[in-house]
Amino acid sequence: MLDSDTLQKLQNTSIEERIETIYIILNSLKNDLKKTAKPHFCQSFKVCEYSLGADISVDRDEIDEERNQE
């Protein structure tokens, strides 16, 4: 945690200096996360192909017309 003196100093600095401080803190966090992060491995899987029957052609314009008529 920040002590009250440090917090007071930050509140009295310019916006640019506060943004720079945030940038430094975020970069520090980013570096720490890179050091401690475990590699993420995706588990492979097999895609099963199957048929639902005959191909169905869909006319979107026709469907939209039917919906608009209701």
PyMOL Python script that loads the backbone (N, CA, C, O; Angstrom):
from pymol import cmd

cmd.read_pdbstr("""\
ATOM      1  N   MET A   1       0.836  -1.190   0.000  1.00  0.00           N
ATOM      2  CA  MET A   1       0.000   0.000   0.000  1.00  0.00           C
ATOM      3  C   MET A   1       0.869   1.237   0.000  1.00  0.00           C
ATOM      4  O   MET A   1       2.013   1.228   0.454  1.00  0.00           O
ATOM      5  N   LEU A   2       0.297   2.286  -0.517  1.00  0.00           N
ATOM      6  CA  LEU A   2       0.996   3.564  -0.503  1.00  0.00           C
ATOM      7  C   LEU A   2       0.758   4.260   0.827  1.00  0.00           C
ATOM      8  O   LEU A   2      -0.341   4.236   1.380  1.00  0.00           O
ATOM      9  N   ASP A   3       1.802   4.867   1.313  1.00  0.00           N
ATOM     10  CA  ASP A   3       1.602   5.648   2.529  1.00  0.00           C
ATOM     11  C   ASP A   3       0.955   6.982   2.159  1.00  0.00           C
ATOM     12  O   ASP A   3       0.953   7.362   0.988  1.00  0.00           O
ATOM     13  N   SER A   4       0.423   7.673   3.114  1.00  0.00           N
ATOM     14  CA  SER A   4      -0.328   8.909   2.850  1.00  0.00           C
ATOM     15  C   SER A   4       0.557   9.994   2.251  1.00  0.00           C
ATOM     16  O   SER A   4       0.083  10.815   1.466  1.00  0.00           O
ATOM     17  N   ASP A   5       1.842  10.005   2.614  1.00  0.00           N
ATOM     18  CA  ASP A   5       2.762  11.017   2.072  1.00  0.00           C
ATOM     19  C   ASP A   5       2.951  10.812   0.567  1.00  0.00           C
ATOM     20  O   ASP A   5       2.910  11.770  -0.205  1.00  0.00           O
ATOM     21  N   THR A   6       3.155   9.570   0.162  1.00  0.00           N
ATOM     22  CA  THR A   6       3.323   9.269  -1.265  1.00  0.00           C
ATOM     23  C   THR A   6       2.051   9.577  -2.034  1.00  0.00           C
ATOM     24  O   THR A   6       2.098  10.140  -3.127  1.00  0.00           O
ATOM     25  N   LEU A   7       0.933   9.213  -1.468  1.00  0.00           N
ATOM     26  CA  LEU A   7      -0.347   9.492  -2.104  1.00  0.00           C
ATOM     27  C   LEU A   7      -0.573  10.986  -2.263  1.00  0.00           C
ATOM     28  O   LEU A   7      -1.059  11.434  -3.302  1.00  0.00           O
ATOM     29  N   GLN A   8      -0.232  11.745  -1.264  1.00  0.00           N
ATOM     30  CA  GLN A   8      -0.377  13.210  -1.320  1.00  0.00           C
ATOM     31  C   GLN A   8       0.519  13.787  -2.416  1.00  0.00           C
ATOM     32  O   GLN A   8       0.099  14.681  -3.149  1.00  0.00           O
ATOM     33  N   LYS A   9       1.748  13.284  -2.533  1.00  0.00           N
ATOM     34  CA  LYS A   9       2.657  13.757  -3.579  1.00  0.00           C
ATOM     35  C   LYS A   9       2.086  13.463  -4.957  1.00  0.00           C
ATOM     36  O   LYS A   9       2.165  14.301  -5.855  1.00  0.00           O
ATOM     37  N   LEU A  10       1.508  12.268  -5.131  1.00  0.00           N
ATOM     38  CA  LEU A  10       0.917  11.921  -6.423  1.00  0.00           C
ATOM     39  C   LEU A  10      -0.266  12.820  -6.760  1.00  0.00           C
ATOM     40  O   LEU A  10      -0.436  13.224  -7.910  1.00  0.00           O
ATOM     41  N   GLN A  11      -1.068  13.126  -5.778  1.00  0.00           N
ATOM     42  CA  GLN A  11      -2.238  13.970  -6.020  1.00  0.00           C
ATOM     43  C   GLN A  11      -1.843  15.395  -6.380  1.00  0.00           C
ATOM     44  O   GLN A  11      -2.602  16.104  -7.041  1.00  0.00           O
ATOM     45  N   ASN A  12      -0.670  15.813  -5.952  1.00  0.00           N
ATOM     46  CA  ASN A  12      -0.227  17.179  -6.229  1.00  0.00           C
ATOM     47  C   ASN A  12       0.595  17.297  -7.507  1.00  0.00           C
ATOM     48  O   ASN A  12       1.008  18.401  -7.862  1.00  0.00           O
ATOM     49  N   THR A  13       0.845  16.202  -8.205  1.00  0.00           N
ATOM     50  CA  THR A  13       1.617  16.259  -9.440  1.00  0.00           C
ATOM     51  C   THR A  13       0.695  16.534 -10.621  1.00  0.00           C
ATOM     52  O   THR A  13      -0.529  16.460 -10.514  1.00  0.00           O
ATOM     53  N   SER A  14       1.317  16.850 -11.739  1.00  0.00           N
ATOM     54  CA  SER A  14       0.536  17.141 -12.950  1.00  0.00           C
ATOM     55  C   SER A  14      -0.063  15.855 -13.521  1.00  0.00           C
ATOM     56  O   SER A  14       0.343  14.747 -13.170  1.00  0.00           O
ATOM     57  N   ILE A  15      -1.017  16.034 -14.387  1.00  0.00           N
ATOM     58  CA  ILE A  15      -1.666  14.891 -15.024  1.00  0.00           C
ATOM     59  C   ILE A  15      -0.650  14.088 -15.827  1.00  0.00           C
ATOM     60  O   ILE A  15      -0.667  12.857 -15.806  1.00  0.00           O
ATOM     61  N   GLU A  16       0.230  14.785 -16.530  1.00  0.00           N
ATOM     62  CA  GLU A  16       1.234  14.097 -17.340  1.00  0.00           C
ATOM     63  C   GLU A  16       2.127  13.208 -16.478  1.00  0.00           C
ATOM     64  O   GLU A  16       2.436  12.078 -16.855  1.00  0.00           O
ATOM     65  N   GLU A  17       2.538  13.719 -15.326  1.00  0.00           N
ATOM     66  CA  GLU A  17       3.394  12.935 -14.431  1.00  0.00           C
ATOM     67  C   GLU A  17       2.635  11.737 -13.851  1.00  0.00           C
ATOM     68  O   GLU A  17       3.215  10.666 -13.677  1.00  0.00           O
ATOM     69  N   ARG A  18       1.361  11.909 -13.556  1.00  0.00           N
ATOM     70  CA  ARG A  18       0.569  10.795 -13.042  1.00  0.00           C
ATOM     71  C   ARG A  18       0.368   9.727 -14.107  1.00  0.00           C
ATOM     72  O   ARG A  18       0.413   8.531 -13.816  1.00  0.00           O
ATOM     73  N   ILE A  19       0.147  10.165 -15.341  1.00  0.00           N
ATOM     74  CA  ILE A  19       0.004   9.209 -16.438  1.00  0.00           C
ATOM     75  C   ILE A  19       1.308   8.443 -16.630  1.00  0.00           C
ATOM     76  O   ILE A  19       1.287   7.229 -16.834  1.00  0.00           O
ATOM     77  N   GLU A  20       2.432   9.133 -16.568  1.00  0.00           N
ATOM     78  CA  GLU A  20       3.735   8.480 -16.684  1.00  0.00           C
ATOM     79  C   GLU A  20       3.936   7.474 -15.550  1.00  0.00           C
ATOM     80  O   GLU A  20       4.482   6.394 -15.773  1.00  0.00           O
ATOM     81  N   THR A  21       3.502   7.817 -14.345  1.00  0.00           N
ATOM     82  CA  THR A  21       3.612   6.904 -13.207  1.00  0.00           C
ATOM     83  C   THR A  21       2.760   5.659 -13.446  1.00  0.00           C
ATOM     84  O   THR A  21       3.200   4.542 -13.172  1.00  0.00           O
ATOM     85  N   ILE A  22       1.561   5.845 -13.948  1.00  0.00           N
ATOM     86  CA  ILE A  22       0.687   4.713 -14.258  1.00  0.00           C
ATOM     87  C   ILE A  22       1.331   3.833 -15.319  1.00  0.00           C
ATOM     88  O   ILE A  22       1.292   2.606 -15.218  1.00  0.00           O
ATOM     89  N   TYR A  23       1.919   4.451 -16.329  1.00  0.00           N
ATOM     90  CA  TYR A  23       2.589   3.717 -17.399  1.00  0.00           C
ATOM     91  C   TYR A  23       3.719   2.853 -16.829  1.00  0.00           C
ATOM     92  O   TYR A  23       3.864   1.691 -17.208  1.00  0.00           O
ATOM     93  N   ILE A  24       4.511   3.418 -15.928  1.00  0.00           N
ATOM     94  CA  ILE A  24       5.613   2.679 -15.305  1.00  0.00           C
ATOM     95  C   ILE A  24       5.078   1.507 -14.487  1.00  0.00           C
ATOM     96  O   ILE A  24       5.620   0.404 -14.549  1.00  0.00           O
ATOM     97  N   ILE A  25       4.023   1.744 -13.727  1.00  0.00           N
ATOM     98  CA  ILE A  25       3.433   0.677 -12.907  1.00  0.00           C
ATOM     99  C   ILE A  25       2.884  -0.438 -13.793  1.00  0.00           C
ATOM    100  O   ILE A  25       3.090  -1.617 -13.505  1.00  0.00           O
ATOM    101  N   LEU A  26       2.189  -0.073 -14.865  1.00  0.00           N
ATOM    102  CA  LEU A  26       1.626  -1.087 -15.759  1.00  0.00           C
ATOM    103  C   LEU A  26       2.711  -1.912 -16.438  1.00  0.00           C
ATOM    104  O   LEU A  26       2.564  -3.124 -16.591  1.00  0.00           O
ATOM    105  N   ASN A  27       3.791  -1.268 -16.843  1.00  0.00           N
ATOM    106  CA  ASN A  27       4.901  -2.017 -17.440  1.00  0.00           C
ATOM    107  C   ASN A  27       5.535  -2.967 -16.425  1.00  0.00           C
ATOM    108  O   ASN A  27       5.930  -4.080 -16.770  1.00  0.00           O
ATOM    109  N   SER A  28       5.628  -2.524 -15.190  1.00  0.00           N
ATOM    110  CA  SER A  28       6.159  -3.380 -14.138  1.00  0.00           C
ATOM    111  C   SER A  28       5.263  -4.601 -13.937  1.00  0.00           C
ATOM    112  O   SER A  28       5.756  -5.722 -13.808  1.00  0.00           O
ATOM    113  N   LEU A  29       3.955  -4.385 -13.911  1.00  0.00           N
ATOM    114  CA  LEU A  29       3.008  -5.499 -13.784  1.00  0.00           C
ATOM    115  C   LEU A  29       3.104  -6.446 -14.979  1.00  0.00           C
ATOM    116  O   LEU A  29       3.064  -7.666 -14.820  1.00  0.00           O
ATOM    117  N   LYS A  30       3.227  -5.882 -16.154  1.00  0.00           N
ATOM    118  CA  LYS A  30       3.332  -6.684 -17.371  1.00  0.00           C
ATOM    119  C   LYS A  30       4.566  -7.591 -17.302  1.00  0.00           C
ATOM    120  O   LYS A  30       4.493  -8.777 -17.624  1.00  0.00           O
ATOM    121  N   ASN A  31       5.682  -7.030 -16.886  1.00  0.00           N
ATOM    122  CA  ASN A  31       6.911  -7.823 -16.777  1.00  0.00           C
ATOM    123  C   ASN A  31       6.781  -8.910 -15.719  1.00  0.00           C
ATOM    124  O   ASN A  31       7.245 -10.033 -15.918  1.00  0.00           O
ATOM    125  N   ASP A  32       6.151  -8.579 -14.597  1.00  0.00           N
ATOM    126  CA  ASP A  32       5.954  -9.584 -13.541  1.00  0.00           C
ATOM    127  C   ASP A  32       5.049 -10.719 -14.016  1.00  0.00           C
ATOM    128  O   ASP A  32       5.291 -11.886 -13.708  1.00  0.00           O
ATOM    129  N   LEU A  33       4.008 -10.369 -14.767  1.00  0.00           N
ATOM    130  CA  LEU A  33       3.097 -11.394 -15.274  1.00  0.00           C
ATOM    131  C   LEU A  33       3.792 -12.302 -16.282  1.00  0.00           C
ATOM    132  O   LEU A  33       3.527 -13.504 -16.325  1.00  0.00           O
ATOM    133  N   LYS A  34       4.679 -11.733 -17.090  1.00  0.00           N
ATOM    134  CA  LYS A  34       5.418 -12.546 -18.053  1.00  0.00           C
ATOM    135  C   LYS A  34       6.315 -13.543 -17.336  1.00  0.00           C
ATOM    136  O   LYS A  34       6.472 -14.677 -17.788  1.00  0.00           O
ATOM    137  N   LYS A  35       6.901 -13.129 -16.227  1.00  0.00           N
ATOM    138  CA  LYS A  35       7.806 -14.003 -15.481  1.00  0.00           C
ATOM    139  C   LYS A  35       7.056 -15.144 -14.805  1.00  0.00           C
ATOM    140  O   LYS A  35       7.557 -16.266 -14.736  1.00  0.00           O
ATOM    141  N   THR A  36       5.860 -14.858 -14.308  1.00  0.00           N
ATOM    142  CA  THR A  36       5.129 -15.851 -13.517  1.00  0.00           C
ATOM    143  C   THR A  36       4.088 -16.623 -14.318  1.00  0.00           C
ATOM    144  O   THR A  36       3.555 -17.621 -13.835  1.00  0.00           O
ATOM    145  N   ALA A  37       3.793 -16.176 -15.529  1.00  0.00           N
ATOM    146  CA  ALA A  37       2.740 -16.821 -16.322  1.00  0.00           C
ATOM    147  C   ALA A  37       3.180 -18.198 -16.786  1.00  0.00           C
ATOM    148  O   ALA A  37       4.308 -18.391 -17.241  1.00  0.00           O
ATOM    149  N   LYS A  38       2.284 -19.133 -16.664  1.00  0.00           N
ATOM    150  CA  LYS A  38       2.533 -20.485 -17.152  1.00  0.00           C
ATOM    151  C   LYS A  38       2.072 -20.544 -18.602  1.00  0.00           C
ATOM    152  O   LYS A  38       1.075 -19.920 -18.967  1.00  0.00           O
ATOM    153  N   PRO A  39       2.793 -21.290 -19.423  1.00  0.00           N
ATOM    154  CA  PRO A  39       2.359 -21.388 -20.823  1.00  0.00           C
ATOM    155  C   PRO A  39       0.988 -22.048 -20.916  1.00  0.00           C
ATOM    156  O   PRO A  39       0.686 -22.998 -20.192  1.00  0.00           O
ATOM    157  N   HIS A  40       0.182 -21.535 -21.804  1.00  0.00           N
ATOM    158  CA  HIS A  40      -1.178 -22.049 -21.990  1.00  0.00           C
ATOM    159  C   HIS A  40      -1.186 -22.975 -23.199  1.00  0.00           C
ATOM    160  O   HIS A  40      -0.902 -22.554 -24.320  1.00  0.00           O
ATOM    161  N   PHE A  41      -1.508 -24.218 -22.959  1.00  0.00           N
ATOM    162  CA  PHE A  41      -1.560 -25.180 -24.040  1.00  0.00           C
ATOM    163  C   PHE A  41      -3.009 -25.546 -24.317  1.00  0.00           C
ATOM    164  O   PHE A  41      -3.775 -25.845 -23.401  1.00  0.00           O
ATOM    165  N   CYS A  42      -3.366 -25.519 -25.574  1.00  0.00           N
ATOM    166  CA  CYS A  42      -4.717 -25.919 -25.973  1.00  0.00           C
ATOM    167  C   CYS A  42      -4.733 -27.418 -26.209  1.00  0.00           C
ATOM    168  O   CYS A  42      -3.811 -27.980 -26.801  1.00  0.00           O
ATOM    169  N   GLN A  43      -5.759 -28.036 -25.753  1.00  0.00           N
ATOM    170  CA  GLN A  43      -5.911 -29.474 -25.962  1.00  0.00           C
ATOM    171  C   GLN A  43      -6.519 -29.687 -27.339  1.00  0.00           C
ATOM    172  O   GLN A  43      -7.531 -29.074 -27.678  1.00  0.00           O
ATOM    173  N   SER A  44      -5.908 -30.547 -28.125  1.00  0.00           N
ATOM    174  CA  SER A  44      -6.431 -30.799 -29.461  1.00  0.00           C
ATOM    175  C   SER A  44      -7.696 -31.656 -29.370  1.00  0.00           C
ATOM    176  O   SER A  44      -7.913 -32.365 -28.387  1.00  0.00           O
ATOM    177  N   PHE A  45      -8.500 -31.577 -30.383  1.00  0.00           N
ATOM    178  CA  PHE A  45      -9.732 -32.344 -30.420  1.00  0.00           C
ATOM    179  C   PHE A  45     -10.026 -32.756 -31.852  1.00  0.00           C
ATOM    180  O   PHE A  45      -9.511 -32.159 -32.797  1.00  0.00           O
ATOM    181  N   LYS A  46     -10.840 -33.758 -32.005  1.00  0.00           N
ATOM    182  CA  LYS A  46     -11.203 -34.267 -33.315  1.00  0.00           C
ATOM    183  C   LYS A  46     -12.619 -33.811 -33.645  1.00  0.00           C
ATOM    184  O   LYS A  46     -13.527 -33.909 -32.821  1.00  0.00           O
ATOM    185  N   VAL A  47     -12.786 -33.317 -34.853  1.00  0.00           N
ATOM    186  CA  VAL A  47     -14.104 -32.887 -35.314  1.00  0.00           C
ATOM    187  C   VAL A  47     -14.761 -34.048 -36.037  1.00  0.00           C
ATOM    188  O   VAL A  47     -14.216 -34.585 -37.000  1.00  0.00           O
ATOM    189  N   CYS A  48     -15.927 -34.425 -35.565  1.00  0.00           N
ATOM    190  CA  CYS A  48     -16.666 -35.528 -36.177  1.00  0.00           C
ATOM    191  C   CYS A  48     -17.583 -34.973 -37.247  1.00  0.00           C
ATOM    192  O   CYS A  48     -18.320 -34.014 -37.019  1.00  0.00           O
ATOM    193  N   GLU A  49     -17.528 -35.590 -38.421  1.00  0.00           N
ATOM    194  CA  GLU A  49     -18.403 -35.175 -39.507  1.00  0.00           C
ATOM    195  C   GLU A  49     -19.626 -36.085 -39.549  1.00  0.00           C
ATOM    196  O   GLU A  49     -19.513 -37.299 -39.381  1.00  0.00           O
ATOM    197  N   TYR A  50     -20.774 -35.499 -39.770  1.00  0.00           N
ATOM    198  CA  TYR A  50     -21.983 -36.289 -39.899  1.00  0.00           C
ATOM    199  C   TYR A  50     -22.963 -35.548 -40.789  1.00  0.00           C
ATOM    200  O   TYR A  50     -22.826 -34.343 -41.001  1.00  0.00           O
ATOM    201  N   SER A  51     -23.930 -36.248 -41.299  1.00  0.00           N
ATOM    202  CA  SER A  51     -24.892 -35.672 -42.221  1.00  0.00           C
ATOM    203  C   SER A  51     -26.270 -35.622 -41.557  1.00  0.00           C
ATOM    204  O   SER A  51     -26.689 -36.565 -40.884  1.00  0.00           O
ATOM    205  N   LEU A  52     -26.947 -34.520 -41.759  1.00  0.00           N
ATOM    206  CA  LEU A  52     -28.308 -34.382 -41.251  1.00  0.00           C
ATOM    207  C   LEU A  52     -29.344 -34.687 -42.324  1.00  0.00           C
ATOM    208  O   LEU A  52     -30.541 -34.484 -42.117  1.00  0.00           O
ATOM    209  N   GLY A  53     -28.887 -35.169 -43.458  1.00  0.00           N
ATOM    210  CA  GLY A  53     -29.803 -35.475 -44.550  1.00  0.00           C
ATOM    211  C   GLY A  53     -29.473 -34.626 -45.761  1.00  0.00           C
ATOM    212  O   GLY A  53     -28.317 -34.281 -46.003  1.00  0.00           O
ATOM    213  N   ALA A  54     -30.510 -34.295 -46.518  1.00  0.00           N
ATOM    214  CA  ALA A  54     -30.329 -33.539 -47.753  1.00  0.00           C
ATOM    215  C   ALA A  54     -29.942 -32.096 -47.448  1.00  0.00           C
ATOM    216  O   ALA A  54     -30.277 -31.554 -46.395  1.00  0.00           O
ATOM    217  N   ASP A  55     -29.229 -31.491 -48.392  1.00  0.00           N
ATOM    218  CA  ASP A  55     -28.878 -30.082 -48.255  1.00  0.00           C
ATOM    219  C   ASP A  55     -30.132 -29.230 -48.342  1.00  0.00           C
ATOM    220  O   ASP A  55     -31.030 -29.515 -49.134  1.00  0.00           O
ATOM    221  N   ILE A  56     -30.193 -28.188 -47.530  1.00  0.00           N
ATOM    222  CA  ILE A  56     -31.334 -27.287 -47.526  1.00  0.00           C
ATOM    223  C   ILE A  56     -30.846 -25.929 -47.987  1.00  0.00           C
ATOM    224  O   ILE A  56     -29.962 -25.336 -47.370  1.00  0.00           O
ATOM    225  N   SER A  57     -31.421 -25.439 -49.069  1.00  0.00           N
ATOM    226  CA  SER A  57     -31.043 -24.110 -49.551  1.00  0.00           C
ATOM    227  C   SER A  57     -31.940 -23.087 -48.866  1.00  0.00           C
ATOM    228  O   SER A  57     -33.152 -23.271 -48.757  1.00  0.00           O
ATOM    229  N   VAL A  58     -31.333 -22.034 -48.421  1.00  0.00           N
ATOM    230  CA  VAL A  58     -32.067 -21.013 -47.678  1.00  0.00           C
ATOM    231  C   VAL A  58     -32.005 -19.707 -48.447  1.00  0.00           C
ATOM    232  O   VAL A  58     -30.928 -19.211 -48.777  1.00  0.00           O
ATOM    233  N   ASP A  59     -33.175 -19.161 -48.726  1.00  0.00           N
ATOM    234  CA  ASP A  59     -33.251 -17.869 -49.393  1.00  0.00           C
ATOM    235  C   ASP A  59     -33.589 -16.826 -48.329  1.00  0.00           C
ATOM    236  O   ASP A  59     -34.741 -16.706 -47.911  1.00  0.00           O
ATOM    237  N   ARG A  60     -32.596 -16.086 -47.903  1.00  0.00           N
ATOM    238  CA  ARG A  60     -32.792 -15.108 -46.829  1.00  0.00           C
ATOM    239  C   ARG A  60     -33.809 -14.034 -47.199  1.00  0.00           C
ATOM    240  O   ARG A  60     -34.588 -13.594 -46.354  1.00  0.00           O
ATOM    241  N   ASP A  61     -33.802 -13.616 -48.452  1.00  0.00           N
ATOM    242  CA  ASP A  61     -34.755 -12.589 -48.877  1.00  0.00           C
ATOM    243  C   ASP A  61     -36.185 -13.093 -48.737  1.00  0.00           C
ATOM    244  O   ASP A  61     -37.071 -12.360 -48.297  1.00  0.00           O
ATOM    245  N   GLU A  62     -36.402 -14.344 -49.112  1.00  0.00           N
ATOM    246  CA  GLU A  62     -37.738 -14.930 -49.008  1.00  0.00           C
ATOM    247  C   GLU A  62     -38.170 -15.039 -47.546  1.00  0.00           C
ATOM    248  O   GLU A  62     -39.320 -14.751 -47.213  1.00  0.00           O
ATOM    249  N   ILE A  63     -37.261 -15.450 -46.685  1.00  0.00           N
ATOM    250  CA  ILE A  63     -37.576 -15.562 -45.259  1.00  0.00           C
ATOM    251  C   ILE A  63     -37.910 -14.189 -44.683  1.00  0.00           C
ATOM    252  O   ILE A  63     -38.855 -14.060 -43.906  1.00  0.00           O
ATOM    253  N   ASP A  64     -37.150 -13.172 -45.053  1.00  0.00           N
ATOM    254  CA  ASP A  64     -37.408 -11.820 -44.557  1.00  0.00           C
ATOM    255  C   ASP A  64     -38.766 -11.303 -45.033  1.00  0.00           C
ATOM    256  O   ASP A  64     -39.482 -10.643 -44.280  1.00  0.00           O
ATOM    257  N   GLU A  65     -39.116 -11.604 -46.276  1.00  0.00           N
ATOM    258  CA  GLU A  65     -40.415 -11.181 -46.797  1.00  0.00           C
ATOM    259  C   GLU A  65     -41.547 -11.806 -46.008  1.00  0.00           C
ATOM    260  O   GLU A  65     -42.520 -11.137 -45.659  1.00  0.00           O
ATOM    261  N   GLU A  66     -41.409 -13.123 -45.723  1.00  0.00           N
ATOM    262  CA  GLU A  66     -42.447 -13.813 -44.956  1.00  0.00           C
ATOM    263  C   GLU A  66     -42.590 -13.230 -43.564  1.00  0.00           C
ATOM    264  O   GLU A  66     -43.705 -13.107 -43.057  1.00  0.00           O
ATOM    265  N   ARG A  67     -41.505 -12.876 -42.952  1.00  0.00           N
ATOM    266  CA  ARG A  67     -41.550 -12.303 -41.607  1.00  0.00           C
ATOM    267  C   ARG A  67     -42.204 -10.918 -41.619  1.00  0.00           C
ATOM    268  O   ARG A  67     -42.951 -10.564 -40.707  1.00  0.00           O
ATOM    269  N   ASN A  68     -41.913 -10.148 -42.659  1.00  0.00           N
ATOM    270  CA  ASN A  68     -42.458  -8.789 -42.752  1.00  0.00           C
ATOM    271  C   ASN A  68     -43.950  -8.792 -43.056  1.00  0.00           C
ATOM    272  O   ASN A  68     -44.651  -7.837 -42.720  1.00  0.00           O
ATOM    273  N   GLN A  69     -44.440  -9.841 -43.681  1.00  0.00           N
ATOM    274  CA  GLN A  69     -45.862  -9.918 -44.018  1.00  0.00           C
ATOM    275  C   GLN A  69     -46.718 -10.248 -42.820  1.00  0.00           C
ATOM    276  O   GLN A  69     -47.915  -9.957 -42.802  1.00  0.00           O
ATOM    277  N   GLU A  70     -46.101 -10.863 -41.805  1.00  0.00           N
ATOM    278  CA  GLU A  70     -46.883 -11.282 -40.620  1.00  0.00           C
ATOM    279  C   GLU A  70     -47.223 -10.147 -39.738  1.00  0.00           C
ATOM    280  O   GLU A  70     -47.872 -10.337 -38.710  1.00  0.00           O
TER     281      GLU A  70
END
""", "prot")
cmd.dss("prot")
cmd.show_as("cartoon", "prot")
cmd.util.cbc("prot")
cmd.orient("prot")
